[in-house]
Amino acid sequence: MQGTVATYDEQTRSGTLLLDDGAELAFPAAAFDASGLRLLRLGQRVRIERDPDGTVTRITLPTFR
């Protein structure tokens, strides 16, 4: 699944994503920490991995696996 960074707080390392269907999805600091990324920019396109409960577990760039 992919989306766009809508908000990102550098202090808490959490934020929200705007999914392709228009839904907004929050992500926790743990998902950012699992990404290996150093920062996110508003409007940046990202790939999202979620657990069976729907919680975002990892955020990566679409070109990363």
JOBELCOR-V704677 format. One record per residue. N is the residue number from 1. PHI is phi as a letter, one per 30 degrees, with the letter a starting at -180 (* if undefined). Layout:
N PHI
N PHI
//
This chain:
1 *
2 b
3 a
4 b
5 d
6 c
7 b
8 a
9 c
10 d
11 d
12 c
13 i
14 b
15 l
16 b
17 b
18 c
19 d
20 d
21 d
22 j
23 d
24 c
25 b
26 d
27 b
28 d
29 e
30 e
31 d
32 d
33 e
34 d
35 d
36 i
37 d
38 c
39 a
40 b
41 c
42 e
43 i
44 d
45 d
46 b
47 c
48 b
49 c
50 b
51 d
52 e
53 d
54 j
55 d
56 d
57 c
58 a
59 b
60 b
61 d
62 e
63 d
64 d
65 b
//
